[in-house]
């Protein structure tokens, strides 16, 4: 599997990632067992980037991803996103909401850290500097 280096911190991941949205939403009924098996097979094939988001089942997807990668957590890069609100799919990237999402994601994933955190949708009501500054809090933690 080819790899890529993300950013300037030296984080390396597979060039192809596994997007987990379909485990919980968008393509029919949720399938936790099938999703777990797919993530583990992807890992067996060299995939080390696993992507999820707060809005993929409002925590349910992250729980599945967390359980699926638990046996090899240190071998994968977990990426998750913030920015939507439930149930209306409005946007909210205010600093307090980002912090709430991160705390929830850590709990749902069952991890001590998130490797990649990014904004799912731009919030026109929040300056990007405020968003970036809040995300940086977690990098510096």
N, C-alpha and C positions, 0 to 999 in steps of 0.2 A: 504494500500500500504506500503510495506517495504521501508525503507529509507537507505541512505548511507551518510556518511560524507566524503566530498572531501577535501583532503589536511589537513593542520594544522590550517587553519583559522576558521574552524567550519562551513563551508558552507554545508548545508544539502539539499539533493534532493531525489526524488523518485529513487528507485532501477532500475526502467525501465524508459527510456527516450523516447521522441518523436523525431525521425530523420526526418527533413523536406525536404530533398533533392528531393523526388518524387513530391513535389508540383510544382516544377519549371523545373526539368530536369530529364532525364534518363528513365522515364516510360511512355512517351507519352506527349500529349499536357499539358501545364501548366493549373492548375485549382485553381485559387485563392480562389474562394468561397468554393470549396470542401476542400481545404487545411485549410482554416480558420475554417470551421465546424469541421474538424478532430482534429485540435489543441484544440479547445474549448471542444470538447467531451473528449479528452484525459485528459484535466485538470479536467473536471467533474469527471472523473474516478480516479483521484489522481496522475496523471503524473505531475511532477513539473520540469522536465528537458527537455528543448526544445533546440535542436541542429540545427544549420544552418551553412552556410559558405559563404565567399565572392564569390566563384565560382558557387554557386547554382543560376544561372540566373544573375550573376554579379550585385547583388543588389536587384533584383526583389524578390527573396526568402526572404531576410531579411525584405523587406517592408511588405510582406504578414505576416510573423511571427510577426513583430512589431505591426501591426494592430490587429492581432488575439489575442495577449496577453495583449493589452493595458488595457482592463478592470480589469485585475488581475496581472499586471506586478510585483507587490511586492510579489506575491505568487509563482513565478516561477524563475528558474535558466535558464538564457539564455547563451548558449555556442555558440561561433562562431570561425571560423578558418581563417587563413591566409596562404599564401605560393604559391598559383598558380598565373599565369598571364594570362590575356585574350589577344587575342583569342586563343593563341597557347597551352595553358595549360603547359607552361614552369613553372619553379619554381623560386621564388624570395622571400627570407626571409631576405633581407638586412634591416637594421633598418629603413631607410627612407620609404621603402615600407610597413613595418609593421605599422608604424605610419599612413601612408596614408590609409591603409585598416581599421584600427581602427576608424579613423575619419569618413570614409565612412560608416562603420557598425553602428556607433552611430547614424548617420544621417538617414540611411535607416531604422533601427529598431525603430527610434523615442524614444530613451532612453538616459539617462544620464550616464549609466554605463553598462558594459558587465560583467557578473559574471564569465565566464570561457572563456579564450582566449587561443587557442593552434594552433600549427603548423600542417597544413594539410599534407604537405610532407616535408621531409628533403631537405634542399638546400645544396648540397655538396660544394658550393662556399662560404658559410658563416659559420664561426665557431659557434657552438652551444652556446658558452658563449655570443656571440654578440646577438643571438636570445633571449636567456633567459634574458639577461640584458635589452633589449628593452621591452620585455613583462613585466618585473618587474617595469618598469617606470609607467605602467598603474595601477599596484597593489598599488604602493606607492602614486599615485595621489589623 
